[in-house]
Amino acid sequence: MVLISLRLSTQELNIGKIDSELGYAEIHVGNADIVSKYNFIIHSINVDEINSLISQFREILNSLNITEYKNLCEDELKEIEKMTKTFLPARLKRRLFNAGGAALNFLFGTMDNDDREAMSAHLAIIDGNNHNLINTVNQQIQINDNFNKSILQLKTIIEHDRLQILEKLKEINENDQKLFKEDLAISELFKIGILKQKVQTIQQAIVSTKLGLLQTSTLTREEIDTFEIDFYKLSNIRLVIAEYGGNRLNFIIKVPAKLIRAEKILVLPIPNSKNEQIDDQIESVVTIMNNTYIYEENKSLFELSLSEHCTVQKKVQYDRKFTRISNRIE
């Protein structure tokens, strides 16, 4: 039998003879780069800080007269509260406890057992606000708490506003107070809008993760440069959402760090001289460290399934008769 294969990527035509007496052929169809190791980025969000900021806004609003702008502020805060309640489920199934007793619950996505303890250790450090210890724990995990920093900055601004309001109200008369409070409501509405945008971004990221998608905006420019994320790495990035300690939402981004190059082989049933062929399906496989896996595009080594193909098991079936194979075609 003569096999003709056309490799479109190199515009190369290969013609070769295949011995099909075993009832199948192994066709070498090129190489595949398979992820065997990940680096990790943790985007950590303290939900309690968002709720605390909402309380600060309300404290300022309580000092204002009832106006259309004040009512708009209150409506926006209620909307933000509804969104934050969707971040963390009330009942959780999968959890891991660290030495301090805080629970690490994986909500969406999958993590390997070897990675779970490392994640728990890092989140405990975040809780202790000692990010300098991160580098001593694991150089392959990077913490990004820019969201928390932006919330803390907003809290500082709101607290400064509150103190200024108290001083200003002591200095002006009743008529001026009315105008001042209306202007203040407009100013607070703008700041509440900033918070709402940040919370909506989190909500969108959660929905994308549920659908198995990664928003490119999830990664910062610094992270893209540090981990040299290109198109191939981007297509192999995995995103996991976890809750830690009941109040912290964490986006754990798994970025490919190490690749294994393996040869892809297409196992193809072909009739032999007795017009018999293996009773099994066409399958694309790769062999890594003496294990043969079913090859699937953009899947890491941890996601590939071991092949149960009859040729891999050294057993074939012709016309319902069971036969052992001593050697595979090289």
HELIX and SHEET records of a PDB file:
HELIX    1   1 VAL A   47  LEU A   61  1                                  15    
HELIX    2   2 GLU A   68  LYS A   85  1                                  18    
HELIX    3   3 ASN A  113  ASP A  127  1                                  15    
HELIX    4   4 HIS A  131  LEU A  133  5                                   3    
HELIX    5   5 ILE A  134  VAL A  137  1                                   4    
HELIX    6   6 ASN A  146  GLU A  171  1                                  26    
HELIX    7   7 GLU A  174  LYS A  210  1                                  37    
HELIX    8   8 THR A  216  THR A  218  5                                   3    
HELIX    9   9 ARG A  221  THR A  226  1                                   6    
HELIX   10  10 PHE A  231  SER A  235  1                                   5    
SHEET    1   A 2 VAL A   2  ARG A   7  0                                        
SHEET    2   A 2 GLU A  12  LYS A  17 -1                                        
SHEET    1   B 6 ARG A  95  PHE A  97  0                                        
SHEET    2   B 6 ALA A 103  PHE A 108 -1                                        
SHEET    3   B 6 ARG A 238  TYR A 244 -1                                        
SHEET    4   B 6 ARG A 248  PRO A 269 -1                                        
SHEET    5   B 6 TYR A  24  ASN A  46 -1                                        
SHEET    6   B 6 ILE A 141  ASN A 144  1                                        
SHEET    1   C 6 ARG A  95  PHE A  97  0                                        
SHEET    2   C 6 ALA A 103  PHE A 108 -1                                        
SHEET    3   C 6 ARG A 238  TYR A 244 -1                                        
SHEET    4   C 6 ARG A 248  PRO A 269 -1                                        
SHEET    5   C 6 GLU A 283  ILE A 288 -1                                        
SHEET    6   C 6 ASN A 291  ILE A 294 -1                                        
SHEET    1   D 2 LYS A 315  TYR A 318  0                                        
SHEET    2   D 2 LYS A 321  ARG A 324 -1                                        
END                                                                             
